[in-house]
Amino acid sequence: MRYLEKDEWQIIEKGFDPEKQEASESLFSLGNGLMGQRANFEEHYSGPSLQGSYIAGVYYPDKTRVGWWKNGYPEYFAKVLNAPNWIGLEVLIKGERLDLFTAHTESFERVLDMKTGLLSRTFTATLPNGCTVKVTSRRFLSMHRPETGVMEYTLTPVNFSGPVTITPYLDGDVRNKDANYDEQFWNILDTRSDQTEGTLLAQTKKLDFKVAFAMKVSVEGDFSASNHHHTDLSCSNTFSFKATEGQPLSVTKFVGVCSSMNHPPNQLLKNAQLEASRSAEAGFTQLLLEQKQHWAEIWQQSDIQIKGDTAAQQGIRFNIFQLNQTYTGNDERLNIGPKGFTGEKYGGSTYWDTEAFCIPFFLSTAAPEVTRNLLLYRYKHLPRAIENAGKLGFNNGAALYPMVTMNGEECHNEWEITFEEIHRNGAIAFAIHNYLRHTGDLEYLAGYGLEVLIGIARFWSQRATFSQKTKQFVILGVTGPNEYENNVNNNWYTNKIAVWCLKYTIECYKKIERLNSHQLEPLIAKCKLQPKVELPLWESIANNMRLPYDDNEGVFLQQDQYMDKEQILVRELGRGTRPINQHWSWDRILRSCFIKQADVLQGIYLFEEEFDTETIRHNFNFYEPRTVHESSLSPCVHSILAARIGEVEKAYQLYLQTSLLDLDDYNLEVSEGLHITSMAGTWMSIVEGFGGKRVFRDGQLRLAPIIPDQWDSYSFRILYKGVSLKINVTREEVTITPHNNQEIAIIVYDKEYTLKGSGSLIVSLKTIKHEE
Ligand code: BGC
């Protein structure tokens, strides 16, 4: 499966295999928060390839296509847009096109340097006309100047002298692979070209997003002629060289990309040109230096070092790198799609993945504003969530956030997910709690968070119904995190998080009443809240909710009927039946006891403080053998719980599964894009799993490190209430070093310490794990 070299800081592919090209295009993807692209070749490539260039926040509402329309379905499914190609250049060698699919490749190496976000490629290839060339290309998307992309392409004739032309271009003739009606999604409004410049203005056919691309080209090597050209859809500059054997020719393309998300539409072209000119003035070397400095700062807080296990080290850095190049956190209109900028799957939209997985990562590794912006994203979508709930028959300001969204509206259209996977509301509420316990930002709670919580509590209070039979509140007809069963009653996870949301909303209300009471009146008026009626109702529902439990097995029951299913374990499945979603009919999957991803265990993970080790172990031992982990979001949660109950080897195996999911292409689908959101789960497996980091409900920080047998040591950093702590774990001891001069209380294993800002705390590694 793995064709990539193991290296601590680089992803390296040696030798060219066209069958791997689409996988590599995903794996070597680049991004800078504002734009991203798959690792398509710069020169023409006629083999199988998924062209992908994406601009953050720019999407297309593709009209829904379903067999059987159901009331409540959204009109459209948002699609991430494949944007005009700005990396392209055409190379002709003695009149013949350089194309690695038709050329004979003698050597090939592609490297992604995660320290700097630089993608480079070197190859030597012989064209059908017998000419051999050596090419080195380097490119990156500037983190420092997020509207800048730059690429340098150097070609050396190896066995000939003769005419070579290189034509850098901008091309608007692009399509989405994922399009419901095969339409092209862009209008190209304007193209221009000049001796060493070109511009292209593109507009989405719906919603009127506009994006301007400007290139400025600089050339090294004597070109005998230059030309420029534009058509309705593209623009280009052509440089003709009388190339000499052994003499390199080099073209550098500085590209400015400006979108109407950030610029007035009538200034887009001008601003993109300005951006390209400024970068050209700075030059490739200076831009790369800035890039290195920028990444060094990111790595300073977010790096995890693992000694003694190169694969594990590469895996975690790859995950951290991808997360940081997908989301930089300074724009509350943006979010994190499950595939980031690496593919079209999942439409580039926002899922519960952000709150449940990405937020824990950003809370510990980036400034609090980053998480705050992710929370504000949902706050700003609250009116749409209320509208969405209204469409489904709920009222009085009840909010149901969408399962899949770009702008706050639901844009998914499978009933079992759109209407039933309502646990997403819980993750959004939980993220507010997570943010508060890490930052103590009560101002956010009073100004924004509580309003969201009220909408969510109202939803749960209406969605739960009272069963006359059992005299309990029940939540019927849902899909839990395990999407391998639908329309089930009383999914334990959903009911549990609903109870928590109701209680937490009351708690927050009372906190604001106590501490920021002046902010409560306007909020009550805005939400038309009737505290004396609604709060007691929420409380009574929360206190009397059905939380199914199986007395025979002594476990929380995934849903009322789970034990009626034939109980088989994953290890009993025959060879060649996995992944079951590629081998079994959907009907068979739904009837089986197999669990796609952490479900009861997801709840135990979130509310771990409520359970003793025996309860956790018992539930883990029951559910893990029934879980097929066919969602990338699954192994990380199981890994954390395995570490929690002292199953270190199991935790390690699950860690490897999550961290190398893409690099090893476990699910044979990396060609579609990377699993960006689950990469945060990989980070969680180390920091919360092996590191045992917790912030308890009362805001108390705790660490309880263990170390897998395969590692000599590991270290990570976390941010907590403004303090950055470095934690180093060896086979003998745990060293905790604070980096601010602030006093901080911390529990290590079960003892409380106060760190005073200077010097390190050293504690022996506890080998008997997590005894109560
Ligand atoms: C998972 C969901 C997840 C989605 C996007 C699905 O396969 O079951 O939980 O939100 O992928 O990552």
Boltz pocket constraint, residues with backbone or C-beta under 6 A from the ligand:
constraints:
  - pocket:
      binder: B
      contacts: [[A, 338], [A, 346], [A, 351], [A, 352], [A, 353], [A, 481], [A, 483], [A, 596], [A, 597], [A, 630], [A, 631], [A, 632], [A, 633], [A, 677]]
      max_distance: 6.0
